[in-house]
Amino acid sequence: MTTGLGYLLRHSAERSVALQRIIQPVAADLARSEEILSRYLTSQYAYINSLFQHMERFKGKRLRPAILHLSARAFGGEAPLASEVAALIEMIHLATLCHDDILDEAQTRRNVPTVSAQWGNKPAVMSGDILFSRALELLSRLDDPRPLRIIAHVSRLICEGELLQVDSRFRLDLDEDAYFQLIEKKTAVLFGAAAGLGALLAGAADGENRRMYEYGRRLGLAFQMVDDCLDLVGIEQSVGKSLGSDLRNGELTLPVIHVLANTTGARKRELLNLFKAPSGGPPRDSLRPYLERAGSVAYTLQIAHAEIERARDEIGFLPASAAKRALLDAPDYILDRSS
């Protein structure tokens, strides 16, 4: 397996082709979810409407809705409520982005200003809160109560993850176990919910739901590890958002935990001094030689790759189909991404 910076910055045209191949089996399903999401991102008030319309510019790859639809299709066909629930999963994701950008003091996302950068923190906080509450309100109106219970639970876990991250800032003794607990809540549970809900809505058995949740959870762990590598070594124009926020905020991610644990002697003292800078954590350029010497990015990507292989193992029981093929291909897309 190829690892390191070059692996993270594969040509965007290749990735676009790979993404289209993955979503092709559920392109129509995703289009319906997109229509539903756009309908829900409206308000009778012009000011709030302008905030929502701006957030629509953060449109990414819609990976979570795609995973939900692919999971449902893997069990034989489009499930009732899948398009609605997929749209609401994405609404929850947009809410977390609003709040993340405030916590990270991020200036851009998808190469446009964040809500907090353009309007300020107060509007950004309330916009995220509206999206959370709106999603839960709409879920409560569905005939099937199960998506509401699952997504409400996951929303709480996501908020816990963000608070755990705040509590762990500038803790140079943070270990890998604590890191994985944090990203499980912060990121992995929403991917897990998407895959599990797709199976659930398609009528899968409980054991099958659990395996699909595990597939999504492991995908989410890999996604966050790659994201953490990009924050350290990515190129902002390619990634499309502000980078280096983890270091500025003293948030130790797996590559940093690894380099701290595998650097000794005078270099270790130099490294620790970088984290004592009065402005916060060290600049990315200052840390990069230490990361390269310790192989910390490659180490992190190897663990992400192992999670992806475990994710694939979880769905081995699915019958052959275009949806299963896409679910098997999606992990590579997540590992080899630049945004």
ABEGO torsion letter per residue (X at the ends): XBBEAAAAABBAAAAAAAAAAAAAAAAAAAAAAAAAAAAABBBABAAAAAAAAAAAAABBAGAAAAAAAAAAAAAGEBBBGAAAAAAAAAAAAAAAAAAAAAAAGBABBGGBBBAAAAAEAAAAAAAAAAAAAAAAAAAAABABAAAAAAAAAAAAAAAAAAAAAAAABGBAABBAAAAAAAAAAAAAAAAAAAAAAAAAAAGBBAAAAAAAAAAAAAAAAAAAAAAAAAAAABBAAAAGBBBGAAAAAGBBBAAAAAAAAABBEAAAAAAAAAAABAAEBBBAAAAAAAAAAAGAAAAAAAAAAAAAAAAAAAAAABBBBAAAAAAAAAAAAAABBAX
